[in-house]
């Protein structure tokens, strides 16, 4: 948890007023599971500098994201949080001197509950006019939260404060909780105080739910409101709202995403069991035998979906070039080779380059003689050799790229550089003239036979257990690797392709070129050290 103090009164209120929505224990007090308590504690952590009158800005986290496997309790937890935002103490009201009390009776609740604050503890009061929205792609989907919400109201203590109507819940005289789906968006854009966005891994540009979610968050901003996403692990080839949140650099978003070690194989029954134990560790209600049975059956028809839903892993669906766990298992914490101005101290490497002009990314990757691939840096600020044209006014900065390549040739012993020339013919010609045509090689990725073989070579070296291939864990390269799909070509071959226009794969192509250069350099005797494959 980040520096700050939790609104313990909110957590206590939830466990007093929320109830188990169904099953044999229906109506009994809702006791949060360990993971639910962890998320709620962070969601309701107040900044040490918070001031009375602040709403979302009083909290360390403006919003939260929960990525959890099937049947882990996301829906009931979201419902319990919505109840608190509708009628419980969630608006910061200063720090206690000690002895002050929150009395339910003061806010129209007849349950008789009270909470006494300790010295320095943050206090809170309910929203005066709560306006809450529950978002999902369909009526069936939104029922994940709305159904337990209605049951908690019906079987709990809150029927005096709110009533379930047709398609919404009335809260007090002027507050309400609304259901919003892709087919019922008329309430979007309204100022709201809180929102649940359920299964954001299914919000894509295709179904237009990304815009819906963003519109909802703009409504929250107008009221200084907050929100929470809940979802299964997303398919990285679909560029969903869940992925955008997960990859965002925003520090005021709390992300909860339990993971098993990436080296475990989901297709191996024993290792799959270990994965399930890791991701369901805070879910004592789960029968792992039942999870295993469902996962094993789904593996036969849709292994990607099984691994996402039950293994809580970010894996692409059918047609993905590489499994996420395979790439992640090759990440190494070793330090990147240091550049040097002294000839005898320069580290031998090879380079791979793929360039664009105004749409796709441009990048350079390097690989050492022992199979360690990394993204170098250049310039006084040590920028990575990756260029997104959107960050440079819509066009790749060619002079920057040229300066970076020049620095790499000056500070490393570059044995070979493979360059895909389209859009960069002039620059590649200049590099070949400057550094030698035997070092700078034009390598066209449009050649199906050669590109298929190169993609298969690096994929084999990533998968094969006794391969010495490792990499630096570059996040952009990782993202592009996960995006890459196999586009079929004649003679049972394939090339790498984007799942859609906006999902980039450029650094995956750069990695393929870099590794191809490394293998060819070894074969040509340019890197005279131990081979890529090491004895078991």
C-alpha positions in Angstrom: 0.0 0.0 0.0 1.2 3.5 -0.8 1.9 6.1 1.9 -1.4 7.2 3.4 -4.1 6.0 5.8 -7.0 3.8 4.9 -10.6 4.7 5.5 -11.1 1.8 7.8 -14.6 3.0 8.5 -15.5 2.3 4.8 -14.2 -1.3 5.0 -16.1 -1.8 8.3 -19.3 -0.4 6.8 -19.1 -2.8 3.9 -18.8 -5.8 6.1 -21.6 -4.6 8.3 -24.1 -3.7 5.5 -23.2 -6.0 2.6 -24.4 -9.6 2.7 -23.7 -12.8 0.9 -26.0 -12.5 -2.2 -26.8 -16.2 -2.9 -26.2 -19.8 -1.9 -26.7 -21.5 1.4 -25.3 -18.5 3.3 -27.5 -15.9 1.6 -28.2 -13.0 3.8 -25.2 -13.6 6.2 -22.6 -10.8 6.6 -20.3 -10.3 3.7 -16.7 -10.9 4.9 -14.2 -9.8 2.3 -11.8 -12.3 0.9 -8.1 -11.5 1.4 -7.7 -10.2 -2.1 -10.9 -8.1 -1.8 -9.7 -6.6 1.4 -6.4 -5.8 -0.2 -8.1 -4.0 -3.1 -10.5 -2.1 -0.9 -7.8 -1.0 1.5 -5.8 0.5 -1.4 -8.9 2.0 -3.1 -9.8 3.8 0.1 -6.4 5.0 1.1 -6.3 8.7 1.9 -3.4 10.9 1.2 -1.6 12.4 4.2 -2.1 15.8 2.6 -5.8 15.4 1.9 -8.1 18.4 2.6 -11.7 18.5 3.5 -13.7 19.3 0.4 -11.5 17.1 -1.9 -13.2 14.1 -3.4 -11.2 11.9 -5.8 -8.0 14.0 -5.2 -8.2 13.1 -1.5 -7.3 9.5 -2.3 -4.0 8.0 -3.4 -5.7 6.2 -6.2 -8.2 7.8 -8.5 -9.4 4.4 -9.8 -8.6 0.7 -9.6 -8.3 -2.3 -11.9 -8.8 -5.9 -10.8 -7.7 -8.7 -13.1 -8.8 -12.0 -11.6 -9.7 -15.4 -12.9 -13.2 -16.9 -13.2 -15.3 -17.3 -10.1 -12.9 -15.4 -7.8 -15.6 -13.1 -6.5 -15.2 -10.0 -8.7 -19.0 -9.4 -9.1 -20.0 -9.6 -5.4 -17.0 -7.5 -4.4 -17.9 -4.8 -7.0 -21.5 -4.9 -5.7 -20.4 -4.4 -2.2 -18.2 -1.4 -3.2 -21.1 0.1 -5.1 -23.3 -0.1 -1.9 -20.6 1.7 0.0 -20.4 4.4 -2.7 -24.2 4.7 -2.7 -24.9 4.9 1.1 -21.7 4.5 3.0 -18.9 6.7 4.3 -16.7 7.3 1.2 -16.2 11.1 1.1 -13.2 12.2 3.0 -14.2 14.4 6.0 -10.9 15.2 7.8 -8.6 13.4 10.2 -9.9 12.5 13.6 -8.6 13.9 16.9 -9.8 10.6 18.5 -13.2 9.6 19.9 -15.4 10.9 17.1 -17.9 8.5 15.8 -19.7 7.6 12.6 -23.4 6.9 13.4 -25.5 5.1 10.8 -28.6 6.7 12.3 -27.3 10.2 11.4 -27.6 9.1 7.7 -31.0 7.5 7.7 -29.9 3.9 8.2 -31.9 2.2 11.0 -29.4 -0.7 11.6 -27.9 1.0 14.8 -24.3 0.6 13.7 -21.6 3.0 14.7 -17.8 3.3 14.3 -15.4 5.1 16.7 -12.4 6.8 15.1 -8.9 6.6 16.5 -6.5 9.6 16.7 -5.3 10.6 13.3 -7.6 8.3 11.4 -9.3 9.6 8.3 -13.1 10.2 8.6 -15.7 10.1 6.0 -19.4 10.8 5.2 -21.7 9.4 2.5 -22.1 11.0 -0.9 -25.0 13.6 -0.6 -26.4 12.6 -4.1 -24.8 9.5 -5.3 -25.0 9.0 -9.1 -23.4 5.6 -10.0 -23.2 3.7 -13.3 -22.6 0.0 -13.9 -21.1 -0.6 -17.4 -20.9 -3.8 -19.3 -21.2 -4.9 -23.0 -24.6 -6.5 -22.5 -27.5 -7.1 -20.0 -26.1 -10.6 -19.3 -22.7 -9.2 -18.6 -23.8 -6.3 -16.3 -25.8 -8.9 -14.3 -22.4 -10.0 -12.8 -22.6 -7.0 -10.6 -26.2 -5.9 -10.8 -27.7 -9.3 -9.7 -25.6 -9.6 -6.4 -26.2 -5.8 -5.8 -30.0 -6.3 -5.9 -29.7 -9.4 -3.7 -27.6 -7.5 -1.1 -30.2 -4.8 -1.0 -33.1 -7.2 -0.6 -31.5 -9.5 2.0 -29.5 -6.9 3.9 -29.9 -3.7 6.0 -30.2 -1.2 3.2 -33.8 -1.5 2.0 -34.6 1.6 4.0 -32.1 3.6 2.0 -32.5 2.3 -1.5 -35.1 0.5 -3.6 -34.7 -1.6 -6.8 -36.7 -0.3 -9.7 -36.9 -1.4 -13.4 -33.4 -1.1 -14.7 -32.0 1.1 -11.8 -31.8 1.4 -8.1 -33.1 4.5 -6.4 -30.9 5.8 -3.6 -32.6 8.2 -1.1 -34.6 11.0 -2.7 -32.2 12.0 -5.5 -29.5 9.4 -5.9 -29.5 6.4 -8.2 -27.5 3.5 -9.6 -27.9 3.0 -13.3 -27.2 0.1 -15.6 -25.4 1.0 -18.9 -24.7 -1.3 -21.8 -23.6 -1.0 -25.4 -27.3 -0.9 -26.4 -28.4 1.5 -23.7 -26.0 4.4 -23.7 -28.4 7.3 -23.3 -27.2 8.2 -19.8 -23.6 8.4 -20.9 -21.9 11.7 -20.3 -23.9 12.5 -17.2 -21.9 13.7 -14.2 -21.5 10.7 -12.0 -19.8 10.0 -8.6 -18.7 6.4 -9.1 -18.6 3.8 -11.8 -18.0 0.0 -12.2 -16.7 -1.0 -15.6 -17.1 -4.8 -15.7 -15.1 -7.1 -18.0 -13.1 -4.3 -19.6 -11.1 -7.0 -21.4 -14.0 -7.2 -23.8 -14.2 -3.4 -24.5 -12.6 -3.0 -27.9 -12.7 -0.5 -30.8 -14.7 -3.0 -32.8 -17.7 -3.0 -30.4 -17.1 0.7 -29.6 -16.9 0.1 -25.9 -13.6 1.8 -25.5 -15.2 5.1 -26.4 -18.1 4.3 -24.0 -15.7 3.7 -21.2 -13.8 6.9 -21.9 -17.0 8.9 -22.1 -18.0 7.5 -18.7 -14.7 8.5 -17.1 -15.1 12.0 -18.5 -18.4 12.1 -16.6 -16.6 11.0 -13.5 -13.9 13.7 -13.9 -16.6 16.4 -13.9 -17.8 15.3 -10.4 -14.3 14.4 -9.1 -15.6 10.8 -9.0 -13.8 7.5 -9.0 -14.2 4.1 -10.7 -13.1 0.5 -10.6 -12.5 -2.0 -13.5 -13.0 -5.7 -13.0 -12.1 -8.2 -15.7 -10.6 -11.5 -16.6 -7.1 -11.4 -18.2 -7.4 -9.8 -21.6 -6.4 -10.9 -25.1 -3.4 -8.7 -26.0 -4.3 -8.8 -29.7 -7.5 -6.9 -29.1 -6.2 -3.7 -27.5 -9.0 -3.5 -25.0 -9.8 -1.0 -22.3 -8.3 -3.4 -19.8 -5.0 -3.5 -21.7 -4.9 0.3 -22.0 -5.4 0.6 -18.2 -2.9 -2.1 -17.5 -0.2 -0.7 -19.7 -0.8 3.0 -18.7 1.9 4.8 -16.8 -0.6 6.6 -14.6 0.5 6.3 -11.0 -2.9 7.0 -9.5 -4.4 3.8 -10.8 -4.3 0.8 -8.4 -3.8 -2.5 -10.3 -4.4 -5.9 -8.7 -3.3 -8.7 -11.0 -2.0 -11.9 -9.2 0.3 -14.0 -11.3 2.0 -17.4 -11.2 5.6 -17.7 -12.3 5.7 -17.2 -16.1 8.0 -20.3 -16.6 5.1 -22.6 -15.6 3.4 -24.2 -18.6 -0.4 -24.1 -18.7 -0.5 -27.2 -20.9 1.3 -29.3 -18.3 -1.2 -30.7 -15.8 1.0 -30.5 -12.7 2.3 -27.0 -13.6 -1.3 -25.9 -14.4 -2.3 -26.9 -10.9 0.5 -24.7 -9.5 -0.7 -21.8 -11.6 -4.3 -22.2 -10.3 -3.0 -22.4 -6.7 -1.1 -19.2 -7.2 -3.9 -17.1 -8.8 -6.7 -18.5 -6.5 -4.6 -18.3 -3.3 -6.8 -15.6 -1.8 -10.0 -17.4 -2.8 -10.7 -20.1 -0.2 -14.1 -20.8 -1.6 -12.7 -22.1 -4.8 -12.6 -25.9 -5.5 -9.4 -26.3 -7.5 -10.5 -29.7 -8.8 -13.6 -28.1 -10.4 -11.4 -25.4 -11.9 -9.1 -28.0 -13.3 -11.9 -29.9 -14.9 -13.3 -26.9 -16.7 -9.8 -25.7 -17.7 -8.8 -29.0 -19.1 -11.9 -29.3 -21.2 -11.6 -25.7 -22.5 -7.9 -26.3 -23.4 -9.0 -28.8 -26.1 -11.0 -26.2 -28.0 -9.5 -22.8 -27.0 -6.3 -23.0 -25.0 -5.8 -19.2 -25.0 -9.2 -18.6 -23.5 -8.6 -21.4 -20.8 -5.3 -19.8 -19.8 -6.8 -16.3 -19.6 -10.0 -17.3 -17.7 -8.5 -19.8 -15.3 -4.8 -19.1 -15.3 -5.2 -15.3 -15.2 -2.6 -14.9 -17.9 -2.4 -12.4 -20.7 -2.3 -14.6 -23.8 -3.5 -14.1 -27.3 -6.3 -16.1 -28.9 -6.1 -18.3 -32.0 -3.4 -17.3 -34.5 -1.0 -15.8 -31.9 2.6 -16.3 -33.0 4.1 -16.7 -29.5 2.7 -17.5 -26.1 3.2 -14.8 -23.5 4.7 -17.2 -21.0 7.3 -18.4 -23.5 8.6 -14.9 -24.1 8.4 -13.9 -20.4 10.3 -17.0 -19.3 13.3 -15.7 -21.3 13.5 -12.4 -19.5 16.9 -11.9 -17.7 17.9 -9.4 -15.0 21.5 -9.2 -16.2 22.9 -5.8 -16.9 22.9 -4.6 -20.5 26.4 -4.5 -22.0 28.0 -1.1 -21.4 29.1 1.1 -24.4 32.7 2.1 -24.5 34.8 4.6 -26.4 37.9 2.3 -26.1 38.4 -0.2 -29.0 39.6 -3.1 -26.8 36.7 -2.7 -24.4 33.9 -2.6 -27.0 31.4 -5.5 -26.6 30.7 -7.5 -29.8 27.1 -7.3 -30.8 24.8 -7.5 -33.8 21.9 -5.1 -34.6 18.5 -5.4 -36.2 16.5 -2.4 -37.6 13.0 -1.9 -39.0 11.8 1.5 -39.8 8.6 3.4 -40.8 7.8 7.0 -41.6 4.6 8.2 -40.0 2.5 5.3 -38.7 4.4 2.3 -37.5 7.2 2.3 -34.9 10.9 2.4 -35.7 13.3 0.4 -33.6 16.8 -1.0 -33.2 17.6 -4.1 -31.0 20.9 -5.6 -30.2 22.1 -9.1 -29.4 25.3 -10.4 -27.8 27.4 -13.4 -28.8 25.8 -15.5 -26.0 22.2 -14.8 -27.1 21.2 -11.9 -24.9 19.0 -9.5 -26.8 18.3 -6.0 -25.6 17.1 -2.5 -26.6 20.2 -0.1 -26.5 20.0 3.5 -25.4 21.6 6.6 -27.0 22.3 10.3 -26.4 22.9 12.2 -23.1 19.4 11.2 -21.8 19.9 7.5 -22.6 16.8 7.2 -24.7 15.9 3.7 -25.8 16.3 3.1 -29.5 12.5 2.9 -30.1 10.6 5.7 -31.8 6.8 6.1 -31.8 5.9 8.7 -34.5 3.0 9.9 -32.3 5.6 11.2 -29.8 7.5 13.1 -32.6 4.7 15.2 -34.2 3.5 12.3 -36.3 6.7 11.4 -38.1 9.7 9.3 -37.0 12.7 11.6 -36.3 15.2 10.4 -38.9 18.1 12.5 -37.6 17.6 11.0 -34.1 17.6 7.5 -35.6 20.8 8.2 -37.5 22.5 9.6 -34.4 21.5 6.5 -32.4 22.9 4.2 -35.1 26.1 6.2 -35.3 26.6 6.0 -31.5 26.0 2.3 -31.4 28.7 1.7 -34.1 31.1 4.0 -32.2 30.6 2.5 -28.8 30.1 -1.2 -29.6 31.9 -3.7 -31.8 29.0 -4.1 -34.3 29.7 -7.2 -36.3 26.5 -7.2 -38.4 23.4 -5.1 -38.8 20.3 -6.4 -40.6 18.0 -3.6 -41.9 14.6 -3.8 -43.5 15.1 -1.0 -46.1 11.5 0.2 -47.2 11.1 3.9 -46.4 14.8 4.0 -45.2 16.7 3.1 -48.4 18.7 6.3 -48.3 19.7 5.9 -44.7 20.5 2.3 -45.1 22.7 3.1 -48.1 24.5 5.8 -46.1 25.1 3.4 -43.2 26.4 0.8 -45.5 28.8 3.3 -47.0 29.8 4.7 -43.6 30.3 1.4 -41.7 30.9 -1.1 -44.5 28.6 -3.1 -46.8 29.7 -6.3 -45.2 28.4 -5.1 -41.8 25.2 -3.3 -42.9 23.0 -5.7 -44.8 19.7 -5.0 -46.5 17.3 -7.7 -45.3 13.8 -7.5 -46.8 11.2 -8.8 -44.5 8.7 -9.1 -47.5 10.5 -12.3 -48.6 8.1 -15.0 -47.4 10.5 -17.9 -47.4 13.3 -16.1 -45.5 11.0 -14.3 -43.1 9.1 -17.5 -42.2 12.4 -19.3 -41.5 13.7 -16.4 -39.4 10.5 -16.2 -37.4 10.6 -19.9 -36.8 14.3 -19.8 -35.8 13.8 -17.2 -33.0 10.6 -18.9 -31.9 12.4 -22.2 -31.6 15.2 -20.6 -29.6 12.6 -19.0 -27.3 10.8 -22.3 -26.7 13.7 -24.8 -26.6 14.7 -25.5 -23.0 18.5 -25.7 -23.6 18.6 -22.5 -25.7 20.8 -19.8 -24.4 18.5 -17.0 -25.7 17.5 -14.4 -23.2 16.3 -10.8 -23.4 16.0 -7.6 -21.4 12.3 -7.6 -20.7 11.7 -4.4 -22.8 8.0 -3.6 -22.3 7.4 -2.3 -25.8 9.0 -5.3 -27.4 7.0 -7.6 -25.2 3.8 -5.8 -26.2 4.6 -6.1 -29.9 5.6 -9.8 -29.4 2.2 -10.5 -27.9 0.4 -8.6 -30.7 2.1 -10.6 -33.5 -0.1 -13.0 -35.4 0.7 -15.7 -38.0 -0.7 -14.7 -41.4 -0.8 -17.8 -43.6 1.2 -18.0 -46.8 1.6 -20.8 -49.5 3.5 -24.0 -48.7 2.6 -24.0 -45.0 4.5 -20.8 -44.4 3.5 -17.7 -42.5 4.6 -14.1 -42.0 4.1 -11.9 -38.9 1.0 -9.6 -39.1 -0.9 -7.2 -37.0 -4.2 -8.3 -35.5 -5.6 -4.9 -36.5 -4.2 -1.6 -37.7 -3.7 0.0 -34.3 -1.9 -3.0 -32.8 1.8 -2.7 -33.6 4.3 -5.5 -34.1 7.3 -3.6 -35.3 9.6 -4.4 -32.4 8.7 -8.1 -32.8 10.0 -7.8 -36.4 13.1 -6.1 -35.1 13.7 -8.9 -32.7 13.4 -11.5 -35.5 16.0 -9.5 -37.6 18.3 -9.1 -34.7 18.3 -12.8 -33.8 18.8 -13.7 -37.5 21.8 -11.5 -37.6 23.2 -13.0 -34.5 22.8 -16.6 -35.8 24.3 -15.7 -39.2 27.2 -13.9 -37.6 28.0 -17.0 -35.5 27.7 -19.2 -38.6 30.1 -16.9 -40.4 32.6 -16.9 -37.6 32.1 -13.3 -36.8 31.3 -14.1 -33.2 33.9 -16.6 -32.1 32.6 -17.7 -28.7 30.3 -20.3 -27.3 27.4 -21.2 -29.5 23.8 -20.1 -28.8 22.8 -23.7 -27.7 24.5 -24.8 -24.6 24.9 -28.4 -23.4 22.2 -29.5 -20.9 
